[in-house]
């Protein structure tokens, strides 16, 4: 019984030693333009060091800042002439 408990404990400890999730989320990057700019530059110069996952999040955050969150549709001004 003790060997089974020791084996289970060892498995739990080894499973917790895996890769941790990046702390930079798309939302946190979109809310922090200075950090976003810094990471964009780093992704341009050394993408291999930062990793594809983080650089993809940086790209998504950049798109969200540029295009918005998609919740507000574009409505042109009413006083513009139609062509």
ZAFIVO-254332 format. One record per residue: x, y, z negated of N, C-alpha, C, O, CB in turn; residue number from 1; residue in three letters. Coordinates in pm, 1 decimal, padded with zeros to 6 digits. Atoms other than C-alpha are relative to their C-alpha. Glycine has a CB too. Example, Ala and Ser with C-alpha at 12.3 -4.5 7.8 and 13.67 -1.06 7.14 Angstrom:
<recs>
    neast   nnorth      nup   caeast  canorth     caup    ceast   cnorth      cup    oeast   onorth      oup   cbeast  cbnorth     cbup num residuo
  00089.0 -00119.0  00000.0  01230.0 -00450.0 -00780.0  00090.0  00120.0  00000.0  00193.6  00118.1 -00066.5 -00099.2  00002.7 -00124.6   1     Ala
 -00082.0 -00119.0  00006.0  01367.0 -00106.0 -00714.0 -00077.0  00109.0 -00073.0 -00026.1  00219.8 -00089.9  00041.4  00046.2  00141.5   2     Ser
</recs>
This chain:
<recs>
    neast   nnorth      nup   caeast  canorth     caup    ceast   cnorth      cup    oeast   onorth      oup   cbeast  cbnorth     cbup num residuo
  00081.8 -00119.4  00000.0  00000.0  00000.0  00000.0  00086.5  00126.2  00000.0  00057.2  00223.1  00070.0 -00093.2 -00000.4 -00120.4   1     Unk
 -00089.2 -00115.4  00006.3  00282.6  00238.4 -00086.1  00069.7  00024.1  00132.6  00094.6  00138.6  00170.2  00103.1 -00019.0 -00109.7   2     Unk
 -00066.2 -00015.7 -00129.8  00450.7  00168.8  00248.6 -00093.5  00066.0  00100.4 -00049.7  00145.8  00183.2  00047.5 -00136.1  00053.4   3     Unk
  00098.3 -00060.9 -00090.9  00131.8  00263.0  00433.0 -00014.3  00148.1 -00031.7 -00020.5  00230.7  00059.4 -00137.8 -00071.1 -00011.0   4     Unk
  00010.9 -00140.8  00040.1  00101.4  00585.8  00234.6  00125.1  00077.8  00042.3  00115.1  00191.7  00087.9 -00020.9  00011.5 -00153.2   5     Unk
 -00124.3 -00064.4 -00040.0  00467.7  00666.7  00301.8  00002.3  00020.2  00151.5  00045.0  00125.1  00199.7  00121.5 -00083.6 -00045.5   6     Unk
  00006.2 -00011.4 -00145.2  00418.7  00599.2  00672.3 -00096.4  00110.9  00042.2 -00064.3  00189.6  00131.2 -00042.4 -00133.7  00062.2   7     Unk
  00097.9 -00104.0 -00031.0  00108.1  00821.4  00683.6  00056.4  00138.9 -00032.5  00039.4  00232.9  00045.1 -00131.0 -00024.3 -00078.2   8     Unk
 -00059.4 -00128.1  00038.9  00289.6  01100.2  00499.6  00106.7  00041.3  00100.5  00113.3  00157.9  00139.4  00060.4 -00008.7 -00141.9   9     Unk
 -00104.6 -00028.6 -00097.3  00584.5  01075.6  00739.8 -00060.5  00046.3  00132.1 -00010.7  00140.7  00193.5  00087.9 -00123.7  00022.1  10     Unk
  00066.4 -00039.2 -00124.3  00351.7  01095.8  01039.9 -00057.5  00140.9 -00008.6 -00048.7  00218.1  00086.8 -00110.6 -00098.9  00034.0  11     Unk
  00056.8 -00134.2  00018.5  00179.3  01403.4  00900.1  00110.3  00105.0  00002.3  00093.6  00210.8  00063.0 -00078.7  00008.4 -00132.8  12     Unk
 -00111.5 -00094.2  00003.1  00512.0  01575.1  00835.1  00058.2  00018.3  00140.0  00087.2  00130.7  00180.9  00109.0 -00048.2 -00097.6  13     Unk
 -00053.2 -00009.3 -00134.9  00640.4  01493.8  01182.7 -00095.7  00072.5  00094.7 -00051.7  00146.5  00182.7  00030.0 -00138.5  00053.1  14     Unk
  00097.7 -00068.2 -00085.2  00318.9  01613.9  01345.3 -00000.9  00149.9 -00025.6 -00027.2  00227.9  00066.0 -00139.7 -00057.4 -00022.9  15     Unk
 -00000.2 -00142.8  00031.4  00346.1  01947.5  01167.5  00126.8  00069.4  00048.0  00133.7  00192.3  00046.1 -00015.9  00020.3 -00149.2  16     Unk
 -00125.1 -00058.1 -00048.1  00697.1  02000.0  01305.9 -00004.4  00033.3  00148.4  00097.2  00074.1  00204.6  00114.4 -00094.4 -00027.1  17     Unk
  00012.6 -00026.0 -00142.8  00566.4  02043.2  01661.3  00011.7  00147.4  00031.7  00028.6  00230.9 -00057.2 -00131.4 -00052.8  00051.4  18     Unk
 -00008.1 -00138.5 -00045.4  00577.0  02359.6  01866.2 -00113.9  00082.1 -00059.3 -00229.6  00040.2 -00056.6 -00003.4  00006.9  00153.8  19     Unk
  00104.3 -00086.9  00053.0  00391.6  02642.6  01701.7 -00057.9  00085.0  00113.2  00010.0  00113.4  00211.9  00055.7  00090.1 -00113.5  20     Unk
  00066.2 -00081.5 -00101.5  00145.0  02847.9  01901.4  00058.5  00141.2 -00001.3  00090.3  00193.9 -00107.9 -00153.4  00004.1 -00023.9  21     Unk
 -00051.1 -00137.2 -00003.8  00268.9  03187.5  02021.1 -00093.6  00094.5 -00075.9 -00215.7  00078.9 -00072.5  00016.9  00047.2  00146.2  22     Unk
  00081.2 -00091.4  00079.3  00152.7  03470.1  01798.6 -00058.0  00112.4  00085.3 -00149.9  00182.0  00042.1  00082.7  00058.3 -00113.3  23     Unk
  00048.1 -00105.7 -00088.6  00099.3  03706.1  02092.0 -00121.3 -00050.7  00078.3 -00108.3 -00138.0  00164.1  00112.8  00046.8  00096.8  24     Unk
  00119.3  00035.7 -00075.5 -00257.6  03674.3  02216.2 -00025.3  00106.8  00105.3  00030.5  00216.3  00099.3 -00123.0 -00015.9 -00093.4  25     Unk
  00033.7 -00095.9 -00105.5 -00400.7  03843.6  02522.5 -00063.9  00124.4 -00062.7 -00033.7  00237.0 -00023.2 -00096.0 -00064.3  00105.1  26     Unk
  00069.3 -00113.1  00064.3 -00621.4  04059.8  02298.7  00098.2  00089.2 -00076.4  00088.8  00211.8 -00070.2 -00109.2 -00051.7 -00096.0  27     Unk
 -00094.0 -00080.9  00076.8 -00334.3  04167.7  02072.9  00094.7  00076.6  00093.1  00133.5  00189.5  00063.1  00080.5 -00088.8 -00096.7  28     Unk
 -00086.1 -00069.9 -00095.9 -00116.7  04252.9  02374.3 -00074.0  00114.6  00068.7 -00017.2  00221.8  00089.4  00052.8 -00098.0  00104.8  29     Unk
  00077.7 -00105.1 -00065.3 -00394.1  04450.1  02543.4 -00022.1  00118.2 -00093.5 -00034.9  00231.9 -00048.2 -00134.4 -00054.9  00047.8  30     Unk
  00021.3 -00107.0  00097.7 -00442.0  04648.8  02222.0  00129.1  00074.4 -00034.4  00123.7  00181.6 -00094.7 -00060.9 -00057.1 -00126.7  31     Unk
 -00127.8 -00060.4  00035.5 -00070.2  04729.1  02189.2  00080.1  00027.3  00127.7  00160.2 -00056.7  00168.7  00079.9 -00092.1 -00097.0  32     Unk
 -00065.0 -00026.9 -00128.0  00054.7  04900.4  02508.8  00152.6  00005.6 -00007.1  00219.0 -00028.9  00090.6 -00050.9  00128.7  00054.6  33     Unk
 -00146.5 -00006.4  00011.3  00410.1  04954.3  02379.4  00059.4 -00140.7  00003.2  00158.1 -00165.3  00072.5  00042.0  00073.1 -00130.5  34     Unk
 -00047.8  00139.1  00002.0  00457.5  04583.4  02306.1 -00022.2 -00065.3  00136.2  00061.7 -00142.3  00183.1 -00072.0 -00081.5 -00111.0  35     Unk
  00031.0  00055.5 -00131.7  00292.8  04492.9  02636.4  00103.6  00044.9  00102.4  00150.5 -00035.8  00182.7 -00141.2  00042.3  00044.7  36     Unk
 -00100.0 -00052.5 -00094.0  00532.0  04717.2  02830.5  00135.6 -00066.9 -00023.2  00204.9 -00103.5  00071.8  00012.9  00153.7 -00014.4  37     Unk
 -00127.6  00063.7  00034.6  00831.5  04571.5  02647.0  00004.5 -00144.1  00051.7  00103.9 -00186.0  00111.1  00021.7  00002.4 -00153.0  38     Unk
  00003.1  00139.3 -00045.0  00727.5  04214.1  02721.4 -00008.1 -00011.5  00151.8  00046.8 -00105.4  00209.5 -00117.5 -00072.4 -00062.9  39     Unk
  00005.1  00002.2 -00146.7  00646.6  04294.4  03085.4  00138.6  00013.6  00058.8  00173.9 -00056.4  00153.6 -00090.3  00111.7  00053.0  40     Unk
 -00137.7 -00017.8 -00046.6  01002.0  04416.4  03134.2  00083.0 -00126.3 -00023.5  00161.4 -00166.9  00062.2  00065.1  00119.7 -00070.7  41     Unk
 -00074.6  00121.4  00030.4  01141.4  04107.4  02963.2 -00040.4 -00114.9  00092.2  00044.0 -00195.4  00131.8 -00021.4 -00039.8 -00145.7  42     Unk
  00045.8  00104.9 -00090.8  00926.8  03879.7  03180.5  00057.0  00020.7  00140.2  00084.6 -00075.8  00211.4 -00153.5 -00003.4  00005.2  43     Unk
 -00058.8 -00027.8 -00131.4  01060.1  04054.6  03491.4  00146.2 -00041.4  00004.4  00191.9 -00096.0  00104.8 -00013.3  00148.7  00034.3  44     Unk
 -00143.9  00024.6 -00001.2  01424.0  04013.8  03389.5  00037.6 -00141.9 -00041.7  00131.9 -00198.8  00013.3  00068.4  00098.0 -00090.3  45     Unk
 -00039.3  00131.4  00051.3  01429.4  03682.2  03200.5 -00122.4 -00083.0 -00037.3 -00147.4 -00109.5 -00154.9  00092.3  00015.3 -00121.7  46     Unk
  00122.5  00076.7  00022.9  01108.7  03481.8  03242.1  00029.5 -00136.5 -00063.8 -00049.7 -00185.8 -00144.2 -00075.1 -00019.3  00132.1  47     Unk
 -00034.2  00132.0  00053.4  01285.1  03153.2  03160.4  00018.2  00004.7 -00151.5 -00016.0 -00091.0 -00221.0  00127.7 -00052.8  00066.4  48     Unk
 -00022.7 -00013.0  00144.4  01379.3  03281.2  02813.3 -00132.1  00014.1 -00075.7 -00150.1 -00047.3 -00180.9  00090.5  00121.0 -00029.2  49     Unk
  00126.8 -00022.0  00067.9  01028.3  03397.4  02722.5 -00097.3 -00115.2  00021.0 -00175.3 -00148.0 -00068.3 -00062.2  00128.8  00047.6  50     Unk
  00088.7  00111.7 -00028.2  00846.7  03109.8  02888.2 -00119.7  00043.2  00082.6 -00164.5  00157.8  00076.8 -00046.4 -00063.9 -00129.1  51     Unk
  00113.2 -00027.9 -00088.6  00563.8  03085.9  03136.0 -00127.2  00034.0 -00076.9 -00204.2  00120.2 -00034.6 -00025.6 -00118.9  00090.0  52     Unk
  00124.3 -00022.1  00074.9  00290.4  03075.3  02872.6 -00011.4  00144.7 -00047.7 -00115.8  00207.5 -00030.2 -00007.4 -00095.1 -00120.1  53     Unk
  00003.4 -00137.8  00049.6  00381.0  03410.3  02716.0 -00009.2  00098.9  00115.6 -00083.7  00196.5  00107.8  00124.4  00029.8 -00085.2  54     Unk
  00003.3 -00093.0 -00113.3  00443.5  03577.9  03052.1 -00136.5 -00002.2  00068.5 -00181.1  00100.3  00120.0  00110.5 -00034.8  00101.3  55     Unk
  00136.0  00005.7 -00053.6  00105.1  03455.8  03175.4 -00096.7  00079.1 -00087.6 -00188.3  00143.5 -00036.6 -00046.7 -00145.7  00012.0  56     Unk
  00083.2 -00080.3  00090.7 -00054.9  03610.8  02866.7  00025.6  00149.2  00021.0 -00067.1  00230.1  00016.0  00027.5 -00038.3 -00147.1  57     Unk
 -00035.1 -00140.2 -00026.4  00130.3  03935.4  02937.3 -00069.1  00046.3  00128.3 -00124.2  00156.3  00133.0  00155.0  00017.6  00011.6  58     Unk
  00065.8 -00036.2 -00125.6 -00001.9  03935.0  03294.3 -00150.4  00015.0 -00018.6 -00210.3  00107.9  00035.5  00029.0 -00104.9  00107.4  59     Unk
  00144.5 -00008.8  00024.8 -00358.2  03868.8  03175.1 -00034.0  00125.6 -00079.5 -00134.1  00191.3 -00050.7 -00049.6 -00125.0 -00075.1  60     Unk
  00024.1 -00120.6  00079.7 -00334.8  04149.4  02916.6  00015.1  00125.4  00086.2 -00060.3  00221.4  00070.3  00097.2  00005.7 -00120.2  61     Unk
 -00017.9 -00112.5 -00091.1 -00204.6  04386.4  03184.8 -00122.2  00016.3  00089.2 -00169.8  00127.8  00110.3  00126.2 -00019.1  00085.3  62     Unk
  00121.3 -00004.7 -00082.6 -00498.7  04296.4  03408.7 -00119.0  00052.8 -00078.7 -00197.0  00132.9 -00027.4 -00032.2 -00138.8  00055.4  63     Unk
  00113.8 -00046.8  00081.7 -00745.5  04351.9  03125.0  00009.0  00149.2 -00027.9 -00092.4  00218.9 -00027.8 -00006.1 -00076.8 -00132.8  64     Unk
 -00014.4 -00144.3  00023.4 -00600.7  04694.5  03049.9 -00030.5  00078.6  00126.4 -00088.2  00187.1  00119.3  00141.6  00033.0 -00049.4  65     Unk
  00021.6 -00071.3 -00125.3 -00614.7  04791.0  03417.7 -00144.7 -00008.6  00045.9 -00205.2  00093.0  00080.1  00091.2 -00054.7  00107.5  66     Unk
  00134.4  00021.2 -00052.5 -00949.8  04640.4  03517.2 -00109.5  00014.9 -00105.9 -00227.2  00024.7 -00071.2 -00008.7 -00136.4  00061.9  67     Unk
  00099.0 -00005.0  00106.4 -01122.2  04662.2  03179.1 -00041.5 -00141.0 -00038.0  00011.7 -00239.3  00013.8 -00122.3  00082.9  00042.6  68     Unk
  00042.3  00131.9  00047.3 -01300.3  04381.2  03004.1 -00109.8 -00061.4  00085.3 -00152.1 -00174.2  00059.8 -00047.2  00009.5 -00142.2  69     Unk
  00102.1  00054.6 -00089.7 -01558.3  04337.2  03278.9 -00142.1  00013.9 -00051.4 -00235.6 -00031.8  00014.4  00027.8 -00143.4  00025.1  70     Unk
  00133.6 -00012.5  00057.6 -01852.5  04424.7  03055.8 -00072.8  00123.8  00050.7 -00195.9  00126.6  00052.1  00008.7  00004.0 -00151.2  71     Unk
  00061.0 -00123.0 -00047.9 -01913.5  04772.2  03195.5  00010.5  00004.5  00151.8  00120.5  00018.8  00205.0  00067.3  00124.4 -00064.0  72     Unk
 -00007.2 -00002.8 -00146.3 -02006.3  04767.8  03563.6  00028.6  00141.3  00050.3 -00001.5  00240.0 -00016.8 -00131.0 -00052.6  00061.5  73     Unk
 -00028.3 -00129.0 -00060.7 -01891.7  05045.4  03791.9 -00129.7  00061.4  00050.5 -00205.2 -00003.0  00123.3  00102.4 -00014.0  00114.8  74     Unk
  00115.6 -00073.0 -00051.4 -02162.4  05301.8  03855.8  00049.4  00134.3  00051.7  00095.9  00217.2 -00026.6 -00110.7  00018.5 -00110.1  75     Unk
 -00048.8 -00126.6 -00055.8 -02073.5  05585.1  04093.3 -00086.5  00116.2 -00046.8 -00202.9  00097.2 -00082.2  00002.1 -00005.6  00153.8  76     Unk
  00078.0 -00117.3  00036.8 -02181.2  05939.0  04009.4 -00117.6  00019.9  00094.6 -00107.2 -00011.6  00213.1  00088.2  00124.1 -00000.8  77     Unk
  00121.4 -00016.1 -00081.4 -02530.8  06026.2  04135.6  00007.4  00117.4  00096.1 -00065.6  00121.6  00195.1 -00119.7  00017.3 -00089.4  78     Unk
 -00004.3 -00118.8 -00083.4 -02429.8  06359.1  04285.9  00097.9 -00013.5  00117.9  00120.1  00083.5  00190.3  00037.5  00119.4 -00084.5  79     Unk
 -00091.6  00019.3 -00111.8 -02182.5  06209.3  04535.2 -00078.8 -00023.5  00128.7 -00178.1 -00096.2  00128.3  00095.5 -00118.1 -00027.4  80     Unk
  00071.4  00021.5 -00127.0 -02288.5  06225.6  04901.3  00024.4 -00143.0  00051.0  00131.6 -00200.3  00031.6  00045.8  00104.4  00107.1  81     Unk
 -00012.2  00134.3 -00057.7 -02353.3  05893.5  05074.8  00038.8  00012.6  00145.7 -00012.8  00098.5  00217.2 -00132.2 -00080.4 -00014.7  82     Unk
 -00047.7 -00006.1 -00137.8 -02178.6  05829.4  05401.0 -00064.3 -00107.3  00083.1 -00036.4 -00118.0  00202.5  00151.1 -00013.2  00005.7  83     Unk
</recs>
